[in-house]
């Protein structure tokens, strides 16, 4: 019995040694001298800290640019300056971060605090004065470094749920002050307790054979088994020709963790690295390239995030290293190959997925290019007919494109052109393209109200010019010309003609628009501009009463204007 157990014990020790060795190697990545690891404290005093979102995790059309601290599903926790510095930016938005503060620090980094409920009194006073001075709710100001200095540990705000937040939390970022690139906060010693390795949920093979990646590439799901950091394919995979791999993987940390993203993905073939992606930092102008990093068609159809381990030629992200043939692998030598994924989280915990590929030796079938117009990813591309003009700036495409176009029948209802099907929605674009559609008998009195909409009726904006309506859609689809002549809606919630508002702290409205979207809203009490605050996700507009509104009778006028200058006015008297 003892003799038979020795080899097994030795194997277990060897496996543990290899895992520990790799964990130490991973942790060395995060303990380099590249970033200061003692300068910053936690922005909240909630212990232990827990994340609802990690840095770089996959979101719709972008990588997550910071970390999201959980706040026990409620608002109002004090938010602290993580180090000495000064408020370098004051941001108030209808959506996005909602209310946010930026602090520049002497060490060359900027910290960002988003979705705030309210600001510290001295900051709130400055912001409110600026809003009244400029007569605007939305604000983006860059104060002088002497205006609002802050100290490490000083309360600068309280956590909230403003802007495009899906629930109460604090969004926190660390950026390079000079380049404005956002950087993984956990590389700065921001500690999130975590000894849990990433989870690997899926493995996929893409049969490329010289093709660019598009919605016609064949994809095969590979069955895998495993848990607790060790995974393997159920059986060897038989492959011939050029292929790419993709993986579905997520991470959790200790305690109240959301399902978060991983830090790095490394792919090896026969012990040699052929692909590494690491979410250390990225530039905001490249964040939309997440749609080239993932299997975009699958994400659109299923919301399943398959991270490709091969890089498209027009992908501008700088998160890749150690690429061999852009991560594309040729299996044509007729022998078996050992393939391994190494997935690491921001704390250095790693998971491994191993599998065998039995390579074939059959000749590759010649590629047959279907009919269409070939657009190169590294050029300006144009497509023109009598009815439509399209221009794709350089940097729009991630791959060469076999472009397709169809002119369809005019949609019923409020349409002033044919429906133009421009390629398909499964091909992602990095930036918008210039689109001009010829108007069909559009009356002169409606030309200022014209815009381009997609087949779902969503506005793409636009303006009339010399017989065409021009806009810049951000995605492929089907488009036509429509008009917006309907003014926005104003629905009073807690105010009415002649009502006494003395017991209420604010007046509240719901506002909306049918097509082009809200451009502006302005409120006036007794003819003087008042601050109206707006939250896009709830369509709620409100004014909080302050010393500017005295006791007695008052007149109110609220004016809401949409993007096509259709205006709605709401006028009443009330008492305070």
Buried (B, 14 or more C-beta within 10 A) or exposed (E): EEEEEEEEEEEEEEEEEEBEEBBEEBBEBBEEEEBBBEBBBBBBEBEEBBBBBBBBBBBEEBBBBBBBBBBEEEBEBBBBBBBBBBBBBBBBBBBBBBBBBBBBBEBEBBBBBBBBBBBBEEBEEBBBEBBBEEEBBBBEBEBEEEBBEBEBEBEBBBBBBBBBBEEBBBBBBBBBBEEEBBBBBBBBBBEBBBEBBBBBBBBBBBBBBEBBBBBEBEBEEBEBEBEEBBBBBEEEBEBBBBBBBBBBBBBBBEBBBBEBBBBBBBBBBEEEBBBBBBBBBBBEEBBBBBBBBBBBBBBEEEEEBBBBBBBBBBBBBEBBEBBEEBBBBBBBEEEEBEBBBBBBBBBBBBBBBBBBBBBBEEEEEEEEEEEEEEBBBEEEBEBEEEBBBBBBBEBBBBBBBBBBBEEEEEBEEBBBBBBBBBBEBBBBBBBBBBBBBBBEEBEEEBBEBBBBBBBEEEBBBBBBEEEBBBBBBBBBBBBBBBBBEBBBBBEBEEBEEEBEBEEBEEBBBEBEBBBBBBBBBBBBBBEEBBBBBBBBBEBBBBBBBEEEBEEEEBEBBBBBBBBBEBEBEBEBEBEB
